[in-house]
Amino acid sequence: MIARRSRTAVDFVWAGGVVCALAWFALSLAHEGRVAAIWPANAIILARIVRLSPRRWATYLLAGLVG
């Protein structure tokens, strides 16, 4: 039980970190106006949500929001 919770916590932190890195990358590609042409960060969260049970969706939506 503890191992499962720690794995979930690590996955949550990983998802938030990846979203943060991809958001930074997308904004670094924007030249003027700071509007990114592509936003791959949402794709990572969506891919994780599609593979999970609905009861865990809120956790990953929060990771995407925080990231």
C-alpha positions in Angstrom: 0.0 0.0 0.0 2.8 2.4 0.9 4.7 1.5 -2.3 1.7 2.2 -4.4 1.1 5.6 -2.8 4.8 6.6 -3.2 4.7 5.5 -6.8 1.6 7.7 -7.3 3.2 10.6 -5.7 6.3 10.3 -7.8 4.2 10.0 -10.9 2.3 13.1 -9.9 5.5 15.1 -9.4 6.9 13.8 -12.6 3.8 14.9 -14.6 3.9 18.4 -13.0 7.6 18.7 -13.8 7.2 17.6 -17.4 4.3 20.0 -17.9 6.4 22.8 -16.5 9.4 22.0 -18.7 7.2 21.7 -21.8 5.4 24.9 -21.0 8.7 26.7 -20.6 9.9 25.2 -23.9 6.8 26.2 -25.8 7.0 29.8 -24.5 10.7 30.0 -25.4 9.8 29.3 -29.0 7.4 32.2 -29.1 9.0 35.3 -30.5 6.6 38.2 -30.1 3.6 38.5 -28.0 4.5 35.5 -25.9 1.9 33.3 -27.4 3.0 29.8 -28.1 2.1 28.3 -31.5 2.1 24.8 -30.0 1.3 23.7 -26.4 2.6 20.1 -25.9 2.2 20.3 -22.1 -1.6 19.6 -22.3 -0.9 16.5 -24.5 1.1 14.9 -21.6 -1.6 15.4 -19.1 -4.3 14.2 -21.6 -2.3 11.1 -22.4 -2.0 10.3 -18.7 -5.7 10.9 -18.0 -6.8 8.7 -20.9 -4.8 5.8 -19.4 -6.1 6.2 -15.8 -9.3 5.5 -14.0 -11.6 8.5 -13.6 -11.1 8.6 -9.8 -7.5 9.7 -10.4 -8.2 12.3 -13.0 -8.4 15.2 -10.5 -4.8 14.5 -9.4 -3.4 14.8 -12.9 -5.5 17.8 -13.7 -4.0 19.4 -10.6 -0.5 18.4 -11.7 -1.1 20.1 -15.1 -2.4 23.2 -13.4 0.5 23.5 -10.9 3.1 22.5 -13.5 
